[in-house]
Amino acid sequence: MEKPGTAPATGPDAPRPDPDAPPQSDEPIVPEAEFDAALPPLSGDLNAPLEPLPTEGGAPASATPAAPVAGTAPVAPVGPEDPQLAQPLTPLQSFDSQPIQTAADAKDEDLPDIRYELVVRGLDKTGLDDEFKSLSALKEGGGKAENATQVGARAREDEGLAVRLMKSLGYYDATAISSIEPIAEPQSNPERPGRLRVTVSATPGRLYTLGEITVQANATVPEGLVRRELPLRTGDPIEAARIQGAEANVSLKLPQQGYPFVKLGERDILLDDQTGGETGTGDYTLPVDTGPRSSFGVLRTEGDPVFQLEHLNVFPRFDKGDLYDTRKADDLREALVATGLFSSIGVQPVRTGQPGPDGTEQVDLLVRQTRGPARSLGVTAGYGTGQGVKLEGTWTHRNLFPPEGALIAGVVAGTQEQGVSGTFRRQNAGRRDRTVSLIASVNHSNYDAFDAQTITLAGRMSYDSTPIWQKPFTWAFGFEVTGTNESVYDFDAGERNRGTYLIAALPGQVLFDRSDDLLNPTKGFRLKLNLSPETSVRGAARPYVRAMVEATGYWPIGDSFVLAGRARAGSIAGIDRDDLAPSRRYYGGGGGSVRGYGFQRLGPFDPDGNPVGGRSLNEFALEARYRFGNFGIVPFIDAGNAYESVLPKGQDLKFGAGIGGRFYTNFGPMRVDIATPLNPRPGDGKVALYLSIGQAF
């Protein structure tokens, strides 16, 4: 019969009749009436029950078997049900899950690892060979795998890695393929599989470079600001790091120039792969929403307030109406963090819609405060030859008298110094980094130069540098009233007696600082002057002036070497040395003076060989600071002496030399110095050791 809708083939290409084929009849195989009669009757009730299944005899329980269709074989009856299928399943708990045992398991042996070696080809042309090996799955596997399938999976993973790395450098036609082959070598153990060689072959293809660079942005002031801060040039390779770094530069620099709400859209790079040659090009488009050009408004606050707005307004280093600069907003946050009174603090620009100067929009800063612990304990320790061990502990409540009114209780426990003190300190007192302090202390010092029991009441106001804001000019002044009972050598009597002194002083200090770092300077210089008019009362009032001038300089030599030098001179004018309390005289020697000599061991001596101090001092030091990582080595040489005269002399200098070690931390270097005197006097030790925090100068 012909298929409906299909015409019979005719012509020379039509199939020819087969003479051996049986004759075809137009009569149907099964008459339609007979076919319909053989169909089982259908019920119009969709909810009627299904017909019963055949029984063991092969026929339904209540029906006669259907007559077979003419010309077909009768359907075989269903056999009897397998009794095993009628049994319930075995409970899961009792199921035997013993794995199939292999020959290696029977010998209680581990299956041998497959070992392989990695060969990389083609990446050396792009300079990616080392980076690929640092990220390679095959390399990470250490040349061993449990089976060949695992080796193949790692090889396919490394194919993708090689392609990604090459594309990151601008090779967008890059391909990579891996192959695995056995290494021909004699087999000493036939049960151990042979080694494999896995070769990852990379083909970089053409290098694509930047073609047209388009920035879609609003108008800015100055004009073209976004394009200027996007450091991309036509002809640069389309490297992922280069592109991402350039875009990050826009996000960084625009908020520093009045655009705090800048948002970068999704970049588009359209590659032109139709051009011939060794390189291709890609046109780069970057949409940028700069947001409004903004100026600083006012501070707002929310959260658990530690400071009210009145005190918060002490911290900013900008005025209302200044062009917005995110660095100044970050500085505000860092200054608040430095108070130590917050568990978290956030500073966020907020649009106001209010007009500002020069066509800007006023932007307020929202300060989110979360109160932190105000109490802390601190411990410091040090050691110096002639000074002994010194431990200092403090308890501080940083906000007992808000805002930032701290109470500090301190104790000193040392082999040669003991004492207690109480300090009231208000930081940021009406001005950022201005500090007002009141100090009361009781102290006992027992050194070779004197034994003193001292009570002191002092006050001080200072404008200080901090690691956040190092200032070129700082100052301090205050008052001091001290009552002290000290051992003093009486040259007329030829013996050491005790004397009581009442001292009033007005100390002051100015510092000019052009160094690059407060805690660990590497270049620049500092000049410092200390001046203190004082009166000493012991029977009669004797006014005098203490002065000290110091200069330090730092010269970098390469990236890891710094040459540092210091010169210092001091003078006390207006009083005889023997009328001065011994604790107010000048002494040389020690970790902060001339290393190699004991603490306060330089200067005039009494007949018993104990130092008595002088009215003048000079000191010189030179250090070669070499740093590697967080460690450093510092050879040094020091010189100096103390003199009975009002002005220091250049003669009779004592020299010390040594070497030190440094461990650099975020709060400054930890220092260990070992030194020896180069021209010692009788009684001077051969080696001196100093442990402290911070550079010597």
C-alpha positions as CSV (number, residue, x, y, z in Angstrom):
1,M,0.0,0.0,0.0
2,E,1.2,3.5,-0.7
3,K,1.7,6.0,2.0
4,P,-1.0,8.6,2.0
5,G,0.0,11.8,0.2
6,T,2.9,10.1,-1.5
7,A,2.9,9.6,-5.3
8,P,4.4,6.4,-6.7
9,A,7.8,6.6,-8.1
10,T,8.0,6.6,-11.9
11,G,10.6,7.1,-14.6
12,P,14.0,5.5,-15.0
13,D,14.8,5.7,-11.4
14,A,11.7,3.9,-10.2
15,P,12.3,0.5,-8.5
16,R,11.7,-2.5,-10.7
17,P,9.4,-5.4,-9.6
18,D,11.0,-8.4,-7.9
19,P,10.1,-11.6,-9.9
20,D,10.7,-13.8,-6.8
21,A,8.4,-11.7,-4.5
22,P,5.0,-13.3,-3.6
23,P,2.0,-11.9,-5.3
24,Q,0.5,-8.9,-3.6
25,S,-3.2,-8.6,-2.8
26,D,-5.3,-5.6,-2.4
27,E,-7.4,-7.5,0.3
28,P,-6.8,-6.4,3.9
29,I,-5.0,-8.8,6.2
30,V,-7.7,-8.6,8.9
31,P,-11.2,-7.4,7.9
32,E,-12.2,-4.3,9.8
33,A,-15.4,-6.0,11.2
34,E,-13.4,-8.9,12.6
35,F,-10.8,-6.5,14.1
36,D,-13.5,-4.5,15.9
37,A,-15.1,-7.7,17.2
38,A,-11.9,-8.9,18.8
39,L,-11.5,-5.7,20.9
40,P,-12.7,-6.0,24.5
41,P,-15.8,-4.0,25.3
42,L,-15.1,-0.6,26.8
43,S,-17.2,0.9,29.7
44,G,-18.2,4.5,29.6
45,D,-17.8,4.6,33.4
46,L,-14.4,6.0,34.2
47,N,-14.7,4.9,37.8
48,A,-15.5,1.2,36.9
49,P,-13.0,-1.4,38.3
50,L,-10.3,-2.8,36.2
51,E,-10.7,-6.3,34.7
52,P,-9.3,-9.1,36.9
53,L,-5.8,-10.4,36.1
54,P,-5.4,-13.9,34.7
55,T,-5.3,-16.7,37.3
56,E,-2.8,-19.5,37.4
57,G,-4.8,-21.1,34.6
58,G,-4.1,-18.2,32.4
59,A,-7.7,-16.9,32.1
60,P,-9.6,-14.3,34.1
61,A,-11.5,-15.6,37.1
62,S,-14.9,-14.7,35.7
63,A,-14.4,-14.3,32.0
64,T,-13.8,-16.4,29.0
65,P,-10.6,-16.0,27.1
66,A,-10.7,-13.7,24.2
67,A,-10.7,-15.4,20.8
68,P,-7.4,-15.0,19.1
69,V,-7.1,-12.7,16.1
70,A,-7.0,-14.5,12.8
71,G,-3.5,-14.9,11.5
72,T,-1.8,-14.3,14.9
73,A,-0.3,-16.6,17.5
74,P,-2.2,-17.0,20.8
75,V,-0.8,-15.1,23.8
76,A,1.0,-17.5,26.2
77,P,-0.6,-17.7,29.6
78,V,1.2,-16.1,32.6
79,G,3.2,-18.6,34.6
80,P,2.9,-19.1,38.3
81,E,4.2,-16.3,40.6
82,D,7.8,-16.7,41.9
83,P,7.4,-17.3,45.6
84,Q,10.7,-15.3,46.3
85,L,9.0,-12.2,45.0
86,A,6.3,-12.5,47.6
87,Q,8.8,-12.6,50.5
88,P,9.3,-9.3,52.5
89,L,12.5,-7.3,51.9
90,T,15.5,-7.9,54.2
91,P,15.7,-5.2,57.0
92,L,18.3,-2.5,56.2
93,Q,20.1,-3.1,59.5
94,S,20.8,-6.7,58.7
95,F,21.8,-6.1,55.1
96,D,25.3,-7.5,54.3
97,S,27.2,-4.6,52.9
98,Q,30.6,-6.3,52.8
99,P,32.5,-4.9,49.7
100,I,33.9,-7.2,47.1
101,Q,37.4,-8.2,48.2
102,T,40.3,-7.7,45.7
103,A,43.5,-9.5,45.6
104,A,45.3,-6.6,47.2
105,D,42.7,-6.5,50.0
106,A,43.2,-10.3,50.6
107,K,46.9,-9.5,51.2
108,D,46.0,-6.6,53.5
109,E,47.9,-4.2,51.2
110,D,47.1,-0.7,50.1
111,L,46.5,-0.1,46.4
112,P,49.6,1.5,45.0
113,D,49.4,5.2,44.0
114,I,49.8,6.3,40.4
115,R,52.7,8.5,40.1
116,Y,53.1,11.2,37.4
117,E,55.2,14.1,36.4
118,L,54.0,17.4,35.0
119,V,55.3,19.1,31.8
120,V,54.1,22.5,30.9
121,R,54.6,23.9,27.4
122,G,53.8,27.3,25.9
123,L,53.3,29.3,29.0
124,D,56.9,30.5,29.3
125,K,56.2,32.8,26.4
126,T,53.7,34.7,28.5
127,G,55.6,34.7,31.8
128,L,52.8,32.7,33.4
129,D,54.8,29.5,34.0
130,D,55.4,30.1,37.7
131,E,51.9,31.4,38.4
132,F,50.4,28.4,36.7
133,K,52.5,26.0,38.8
134,S,51.5,27.7,42.0
135,L,47.8,27.2,41.2
136,S,48.0,23.9,39.3
137,A,45.8,21.0,40.5
138,L,48.4,18.5,39.2
139,K,51.2,20.3,41.0
140,E,49.2,20.4,44.2
141,G,48.7,16.7,44.0
142,G,52.4,16.2,44.5
143,G,52.8,13.8,41.6
144,K,50.6,11.1,43.1
145,A,47.0,10.1,42.4
146,E,44.8,7.2,43.4
147,N,43.9,6.3,39.9
148,A,44.2,7.4,36.3
149,T,40.7,9.0,36.3
150,Q,41.9,11.4,39.0
151,V,45.0,12.3,36.9
152,G,42.7,13.0,34.0
153,A,40.4,15.2,36.0
154,R,43.3,17.2,37.3
155,A,44.7,17.6,33.8
156,R,41.3,18.9,32.5
157,E,41.2,21.4,35.5
158,D,44.7,22.6,34.6
159,E,43.6,23.1,30.9
160,G,41.0,25.6,32.1
161,L,43.4,27.2,34.5
162,A,45.9,27.8,31.7
163,V,43.3,29.3,29.5
164,R,42.0,31.6,32.2
165,L,45.5,32.8,33.0
166,M,46.3,33.6,29.4
167,K,43.1,35.4,28.9
168,S,43.8,37.5,32.0
169,L,46.9,38.8,30.1
170,G,44.9,39.6,27.0
171,Y,45.3,36.4,25.0
172,Y,41.6,35.8,24.3
173,D,42.2,33.2,21.5
174,A,44.1,31.0,24.0
175,T,43.7,27.3,24.0
176,A,45.2,24.5,26.1
177,I,45.1,20.7,25.8
178,S,46.5,18.0,28.0
179,S,47.9,14.6,27.1
180,I,48.7,11.6,29.3
181,E,51.3,9.0,28.3
182,P,53.2,6.3,30.2
183,I,56.9,6.8,30.8
184,A,59.0,3.9,29.5
185,E,61.2,2.7,32.3
186,P,62.3,-0.6,33.8
187,Q,59.7,-2.1,36.2
188,S,61.4,-3.3,39.4
189,N,58.0,-4.1,40.9
190,P,55.5,-5.6,38.4
191,E,52.6,-5.0,40.8
192,R,53.2,-1.3,40.9
193,P,51.8,0.7,38.0
194,G,54.2,2.6,35.8
195,R,54.7,6.4,36.0
196,L,52.8,8.8,33.7
197,R,53.8,12.0,32.0
198,V,51.1,14.6,31.9
199,T,51.7,17.4,29.4
200,V,49.7,20.6,29.4
201,S,50.3,22.4,26.1
202,A,49.2,26.0,25.9
203,T,48.8,28.1,22.8
204,P,48.3,31.8,23.7
205,G,47.3,33.0,20.2
206,R,47.1,36.7,19.5
207,L,47.6,39.4,22.2
208,Y,44.7,41.8,22.3
209,T,45.3,45.5,23.1
210,L,43.1,48.4,23.9
211,G,41.7,50.2,20.9
212,E,39.2,53.1,21.5
213,I,38.6,54.0,25.2
214,T,35.3,55.5,26.0
215,V,34.1,56.8,29.3
216,Q,30.4,57.5,29.6
217,A,30.1,59.9,32.6
218,N,28.4,63.2,33.7
219,A,30.2,66.4,33.4
220,T,32.8,66.9,36.1
221,V,34.9,69.7,37.6
222,P,37.6,69.8,36.4
223,E,36.5,68.6,33.0
224,G,37.5,65.1,32.0
225,L,38.3,64.1,35.7
226,V,37.1,60.5,35.2
227,R,39.2,59.9,32.1
228,R,42.2,61.5,33.8
229,E,42.0,59.2,36.7
230,L,41.5,56.1,34.5
231,P,45.1,55.2,33.7
232,L,44.5,53.2,30.5
233,R,46.0,54.0,27.1
234,T,45.3,52.8,23.6
235,G,47.8,50.1,22.8
236,D,48.0,48.7,26.4
237,P,47.4,44.9,26.6
238,I,43.9,44.1,27.8
239,E,45.1,42.6,31.1
240,A,42.6,41.8,33.8
241,A,44.8,43.3,36.6
242,R,45.5,46.4,34.5
243,I,41.8,47.0,33.8
244,Q,40.6,46.3,37.4
245,G,43.4,48.4,38.8
246,A,42.5,51.4,36.6
247,E,38.8,51.1,37.6
248,A,39.7,50.9,41.2
249,N,41.8,54.0,40.8
250,V,38.7,55.9,39.7
251,S,36.7,54.6,42.7
252,L,39.5,55.8,44.9
253,K,40.4,59.1,43.5
254,L,37.0,60.7,42.7
255,P,35.9,60.6,46.3
256,Q,39.1,62.4,47.2
257,Q,38.1,65.2,44.7
258,G,34.5,65.9,45.6
259,Y,32.6,62.9,44.3
260,P,31.8,60.6,47.3
261,F,28.9,58.8,45.6
262,V,30.7,57.7,42.4
263,K,29.5,54.3,41.0
264,L,31.1,52.4,38.2
265,G,28.9,50.4,35.8
266,E,29.7,47.2,34.0
267,R,32.5,47.6,31.5
268,D,32.2,46.4,27.9
269,I,35.1,45.3,25.8
270,L,34.3,44.6,22.2
271,L,37.0,42.4,20.6
272,D,37.8,42.8,16.9
273,D,38.9,39.3,15.9
274,Q,38.6,40.0,12.1
275,T,41.8,41.9,11.7
276,G,44.9,40.0,10.8
277,G,48.4,40.2,12.3
278,E,49.9,39.1,15.6
279,T,47.7,41.3,17.7
280,G,44.0,42.1,18.0
281,T,42.2,45.1,19.4
282,G,39.3,45.6,21.8
283,D,37.3,48.8,22.2
284,Y,36.7,49.6,25.9
285,T,33.6,51.3,27.3
286,L,33.0,52.2,31.0
287,P,29.8,53.8,32.2
288,V,30.3,56.0,35.3
289,D,27.7,57.6,37.5
290,T,29.7,60.3,39.3
291,G,26.9,61.5,41.5
292,P,26.8,65.2,42.6
293,R,30.0,67.2,43.3
294,S,29.9,67.6,47.1
295,S,31.2,69.7,49.9
296,F,31.3,69.0,53.7
297,G,28.2,69.8,55.7
298,V,27.7,69.0,59.4
299,L,28.2,65.9,61.6
300,R,25.2,63.8,62.6
301,T,25.3,60.9,65.1
302,E,23.3,57.8,66.0
303,G,23.7,54.6,68.0
304,D,24.9,54.3,71.5
305,P,26.6,57.7,72.0
306,V,30.0,57.9,73.6
307,F,30.4,61.6,72.6
308,Q,27.9,64.2,72.0
309,L,28.0,66.4,68.8
310,E,29.8,69.1,70.7
311,H,32.8,66.9,71.4
312,L,32.6,65.1,68.0
313,N,33.1,68.5,66.3
314,V,36.6,68.7,67.9
315,F,37.9,65.9,65.7
316,P,37.4,66.9,62.0
317,R,40.3,68.4,60.1
318,F,37.9,70.2,57.7
319,D,35.5,73.0,57.8
320,K,31.9,73.2,56.6
321,G,31.9,74.1,52.9
322,D,35.3,72.5,52.1
323,L,35.3,70.3,49.0
324,Y,34.6,66.7,50.0
325,D,37.7,64.5,50.4
326,T,37.2,60.9,51.6
327,R,40.7,61.0,53.2
328,K,39.5,63.6,55.7
329,A,36.4,61.5,56.5
330,D,38.7,58.5,57.0
331,D,40.9,60.6,59.2
332,L,37.9,61.5,61.4
333,R,37.1,57.8,61.8
334,E,40.7,56.9,62.7
335,A,40.9,59.7,65.3
336,L,37.7,58.4,66.9
337,V,39.0,54.8,66.9
338,A,42.3,56.0,68.6
339,T,40.3,57.1,71.6
340,G,39.8,53.4,72.5
341,L,36.2,54.1,73.6
342,F,34.3,52.4,70.7
343,S,33.7,48.7,69.9
344,S,32.8,49.9,66.4
345,I,32.6,53.3,64.7
346,G,31.4,54.2,61.3
347,V,31.5,57.5,59.3
348,Q,29.3,57.6,56.2
349,P,28.5,60.5,53.8
350,V,24.7,61.4,53.6
351,R,23.2,63.4,50.8
352,T,21.1,66.4,51.9
353,G,20.0,68.0,48.7
354,Q,21.1,71.4,50.2
355,P,23.2,73.6,47.9
356,G,26.8,74.2,48.9
357,P,29.5,76.6,47.7
358,D,30.7,76.5,44.1
359,G,27.8,74.6,42.8
360,T,28.3,71.6,45.1
361,E,25.8,69.7,47.2
362,Q,26.2,69.7,51.0
363,V,27.0,66.3,52.3
364,D,26.7,65.5,56.0
365,L,28.7,62.9,57.8
366,L,26.8,60.3,59.8
367,V,28.8,59.0,62.8
368,R,27.5,55.6,64.0
369,Q,28.7,55.0,67.5
370,T,28.8,51.8,69.4
371,R,30.2,52.0,73.0
372,G,33.2,49.9,73.9
373,P,34.9,49.0,77.2
374,A,36.5,52.1,78.9
375,R,38.7,50.3,81.3
376,S,42.1,48.6,80.5
377,L,45.2,47.2,82.1
378,G,48.7,47.8,80.8
379,V,52.1,46.3,81.7
380,T,55.5,47.2,80.4
381,A,58.9,45.8,81.2
382,G,62.5,46.8,80.6
383,Y,66.1,46.2,81.7
384,G,69.2,48.3,81.6
385,T,72.7,47.8,83.1
386,G,72.9,50.0,86.1
387,Q,69.1,50.5,86.0
388,G,68.1,47.0,86.7
389,V,64.7,45.4,86.0
390,K,61.8,47.8,85.8
391,L,58.1,46.7,85.6
392,E,55.3,49.2,85.2
393,G,51.6,48.5,85.5
394,T,48.6,50.8,84.9
395,W,44.9,50.7,85.3
396,T,43.0,53.2,83.2
397,H,39.4,54.3,82.9
398,R,39.5,56.4,79.7
399,N,36.2,58.1,80.1
400,L,35.5,58.4,83.9
401,F,35.0,62.1,83.5
402,P,33.3,62.5,80.0
403,P,34.3,63.5,77.5
404,E,37.7,61.7,77.5
405,G,38.5,62.5,81.1
406,A,40.7,59.5,82.1
407,L,41.9,58.3,85.5
408,I,45.1,56.4,85.4
409,A,46.6,54.5,88.4
410,G,50.1,53.4,88.0
411,V,52.7,51.4,89.9
412,V,56.4,50.9,89.4
413,A,58.1,47.8,90.7
414,G,61.8,47.5,89.9
415,T,65.0,46.5,91.5
416,Q,66.1,50.1,91.9
417,E,62.9,52.1,91.5
418,Q,59.5,51.7,93.1
419,G,56.5,54.1,93.1
420,V,52.8,54.7,92.7
421,S,51.1,57.5,90.8
422,G,47.6,58.8,89.9
423,T,46.9,60.8,86.8
424,F,43.9,62.8,85.5
425,R,44.2,63.2,81.7
426,R,41.8,64.8,79.3
427,Q,42.6,64.2,75.7
428,N,41.3,66.3,72.8
429,A,40.6,69.1,75.3
430,G,38.8,71.7,73.2
431,R,41.1,70.9,70.3
432,R,42.1,67.8,68.6
433,D,45.4,66.2,70.1
434,R,45.6,68.8,72.9
435,T,46.0,67.1,76.2
436,V,45.7,68.4,79.8
437,S,47.2,66.3,82.6
438,L,47.5,66.5,86.4
439,I,49.9,64.0,88.0
440,A,50.5,63.1,91.7
441,S,53.2,60.5,92.5
442,V,55.3,59.1,95.3
443,N,58.6,57.5,94.2
444,H,61.7,55.9,95.6
445,S,64.9,55.6,93.5
446,N,68.1,53.9,94.5
447,Y,70.9,54.4,92.0
448,D,74.7,54.7,92.3
449,A,74.3,58.5,91.9
450,F,71.7,59.1,94.6
451,D,69.0,57.5,96.8
452,A,65.8,59.7,96.6
453,Q,62.4,59.6,98.1
454,T,60.2,62.0,96.1
455,I,56.7,63.4,96.2
456,T,55.6,65.3,93.0
457,L,52.6,67.2,91.9
458,A,52.6,68.3,88.3
459,G,50.4,69.7,85.5
460,R,51.0,69.7,81.8
461,M,49.3,70.9,78.6
462,S,50.6,69.6,75.3
463,Y,49.8,69.6,71.6
464,D,51.1,66.2,70.4
465,S,51.8,64.3,67.3
466,T,50.1,60.9,66.9
467,P,50.7,58.0,64.5
468,I,47.5,59.2,62.7
469,W,48.5,62.8,62.4
470,Q,52.2,63.6,62.7
471,K,52.6,67.3,63.0
472,P,55.6,69.4,62.0
473,F,55.4,71.5,65.1
474,T,54.3,70.5,68.6
475,W,54.7,72.0,72.1
476,A,54.2,71.4,75.8
477,F,54.4,73.4,79.0
478,G,53.4,73.0,82.6
479,F,54.3,73.2,86.2
480,E,56.0,70.9,88.7
481,V,56.3,71.0,92.5
482,T,58.6,68.4,94.0
483,G,59.6,67.6,97.6
484,T,62.5,65.2,97.7
485,N,64.8,63.8,100.4
486,E,68.1,62.6,98.8
487,S,71.5,61.3,99.6
488,V,74.1,63.9,98.5
489,Y,77.9,63.8,98.8
490,D,79.2,66.7,100.9
491,F,82.7,67.4,99.5
492,D,83.5,69.7,102.5
493,A,82.7,67.0,105.0
494,G,84.0,64.2,102.8
495,E,80.9,62.1,103.3
496,R,77.5,61.4,101.9
497,N,74.5,62.9,103.8
498,R,70.8,63.3,103.2
499,G,69.2,66.5,102.3
500,T,65.7,67.8,101.7
501,Y,64.9,70.0,98.7
502,L,61.7,71.8,97.6
503,I,61.7,72.4,93.9
504,A,59.4,74.4,91.7
505,A,59.7,74.3,88.0
506,L,57.9,75.6,84.8
507,P,59.1,73.1,82.1
508,G,58.4,73.7,78.5
509,Q,59.2,72.0,75.2
510,V,59.0,72.7,71.5
511,L,59.6,70.2,68.7
512,F,60.1,70.7,65.0
513,D,59.6,67.4,63.2
514,R,60.3,66.8,59.5
515,S,60.7,63.0,59.8
516,D,58.5,60.5,57.9
517,D,57.3,58.4,60.8
518,L,56.7,59.0,64.5
519,L,57.7,55.6,65.8
520,N,60.2,54.4,63.2
521,P,61.6,57.2,61.1
522,T,63.6,56.4,58.0
523,K,64.2,59.9,56.6
524,G,64.0,63.5,57.6
525,F,65.1,65.3,60.8
526,R,63.9,66.5,64.2
527,L,64.9,69.5,66.4
528,K,63.9,69.7,70.0
529,L,64.4,72.3,72.8
530,N,63.6,71.8,76.4
531,L,63.7,74.8,78.8
532,S,62.8,74.8,82.5
533,P,63.1,77.7,84.8
534,E,63.4,76.3,88.3
535,T,63.9,77.2,91.9
536,S,65.5,74.9,94.5
537,V,64.9,75.7,98.1
538,R,67.2,74.2,100.7
539,G,67.7,76.7,103.4
540,A,67.6,79.5,100.7
541,A,65.9,79.8,97.4
542,R,68.2,79.4,94.4
543,P,66.7,80.0,90.9
544,Y,68.4,78.5,87.9
545,V,67.5,77.3,84.3
546,R,67.8,73.8,82.9
547,A,68.2,73.7,79.1
548,M,68.6,70.8,76.6
549,V,68.8,70.9,72.8
550,E,68.7,67.8,70.6
551,A,69.0,67.2,66.9
552,T,68.4,63.8,65.1
553,G,68.6,63.0,61.4
554,Y,67.7,60.0,59.2
555,W,69.2,59.2,55.8
556,P,67.8,56.2,53.8
557,I,70.4,54.2,51.7
558,G,68.4,51.9,49.5
559,D,65.2,50.2,50.6
560,S,66.5,48.4,53.7
561,F,69.2,50.5,55.2
562,V,68.9,53.8,57.2
563,L,71.8,55.8,58.7
564,A,70.6,57.6,61.8
565,G,72.5,60.2,63.9
566,R,71.9,62.2,67.1
567,A,73.6,65.1,68.8
568,R,72.5,66.4,72.2
569,A,73.7,69.1,74.6
570,G,72.5,70.3,78.0
571,S,73.3,73.1,80.4
572,I,72.2,74.2,83.9
573,A,72.9,77.9,84.6
574,G,72.5,80.1,87.7
575,I,73.4,77.7,90.4
576,D,76.4,75.7,91.7
577,R,76.4,72.0,91.2
578,D,76.5,71.1,94.9
579,D,73.4,73.3,95.6
580,L,71.4,71.3,93.1
581,A,69.4,68.3,94.2
582,P,71.3,65.2,92.8
583,S,68.1,64.1,90.9
584,R,68.1,67.4,88.9
585,R,71.7,67.1,87.7
586,Y,72.9,65.8,84.3
587,Y,74.3,62.3,84.0
588,G,75.6,60.3,81.0
589,G,75.4,56.6,80.3
590,G,72.6,54.1,79.8
591,G,70.3,52.8,77.1
592,G,69.1,56.3,76.1
593,S,72.5,58.0,76.4
594,V,76.0,56.5,75.8
595,R,75.5,52.7,75.5
596,G,78.3,50.5,76.9
597,Y,78.3,52.4,80.2
598,G,76.0,51.8,83.2
599,F,73.0,54.1,83.9
600,Q,74.2,57.5,85.1
601,R,77.8,56.3,85.3
602,L,79.4,59.1,83.1
603,G,80.4,62.3,84.7
604,P,82.3,63.5,87.8
605,F,82.7,61.0,90.7
606,D,83.0,61.3,94.4
607,P,86.1,59.8,96.2
608,D,84.1,56.6,96.8
609,G,83.7,56.1,93.0
610,N,80.0,57.0,92.8
611,P,78.8,59.5,90.2
612,V,77.8,62.9,91.5
613,G,76.5,64.4,88.2
614,G,77.2,67.8,86.6
615,R,75.8,70.9,85.1
616,S,76.3,70.1,81.5
617,L,76.2,67.2,79.1
618,N,77.0,66.3,75.5
619,E,76.1,63.1,73.6
620,F,76.6,61.8,70.1
621,A,75.3,58.6,68.5
622,L,75.4,57.0,65.0
623,E,73.4,53.9,64.0
624,A,73.3,51.8,60.8
625,R,69.8,50.3,60.8
626,Y,69.4,47.3,58.5
627,R,65.9,45.8,58.2
628,F,64.8,42.5,56.7
629,G,61.1,41.7,57.1
630,N,60.0,42.3,60.6
631,F,63.5,42.0,62.0
632,G,66.5,44.3,62.0
633,I,70.2,44.5,62.9
634,V,71.7,47.8,64.2
635,P,75.4,48.3,64.7
636,F,76.1,51.6,66.6
637,I,78.7,53.8,68.2
638,D,78.0,56.4,70.9
639,A,80.0,59.1,72.6
640,G,79.5,61.7,75.4
641,N,80.1,62.7,78.9
642,A,78.8,64.9,81.7
643,Y,80.7,67.9,83.2
644,E,80.8,70.0,86.3
645,S,81.0,73.2,84.2
646,V,78.0,75.1,82.9
647,L,78.8,74.4,79.3
648,P,79.8,71.0,77.9
649,K,83.3,70.4,76.7
650,G,84.6,68.5,73.7
651,Q,87.3,66.7,75.6
652,D,87.3,63.5,77.7
653,L,84.6,61.9,75.6
654,K,83.7,58.3,76.4
655,F,82.9,56.0,73.6
656,G,80.8,52.9,73.5
657,A,80.0,50.5,70.6
658,G,77.8,47.5,70.1
659,I,75.1,45.9,68.1
660,G,71.4,45.6,68.5
661,G,68.5,43.6,67.3
662,R,65.0,44.9,66.4
663,F,61.6,43.2,66.1
664,Y,59.2,45.5,64.3
665,T,55.6,45.6,65.5
666,N,52.6,47.9,64.7
667,F,53.3,49.9,67.9
668,G,57.0,50.4,67.3
669,P,60.2,48.3,67.3
670,M,61.2,46.1,70.3
671,R,64.9,46.8,71.0
672,V,67.7,44.7,72.4
673,D,71.2,46.3,72.5
674,I,74.5,44.9,73.7
675,A,77.4,47.3,74.0
676,T,80.9,47.6,75.4
677,P,82.9,50.7,76.5
678,L,85.8,51.5,74.2
679,N,87.7,53.6,76.7
680,P,86.5,52.5,80.1
681,R,87.4,53.8,83.4
682,P,88.1,51.7,86.5
683,G,84.8,50.2,87.7
684,D,83.1,50.2,84.3
685,G,81.7,46.9,83.2
686,K,82.8,45.1,80.0
687,V,79.4,44.5,78.6
688,A,76.1,46.3,79.0
689,L,72.6,45.0,78.0
690,Y,69.5,47.1,77.3
691,L,65.9,45.9,76.6
692,S,63.2,48.4,75.7
693,I,60.5,49.4,73.2
694,G,61.2,52.0,70.5
695,Q,64.3,53.1,68.7
696,A,67.1,54.6,70.7
697,F,66.3,58.0,69.0
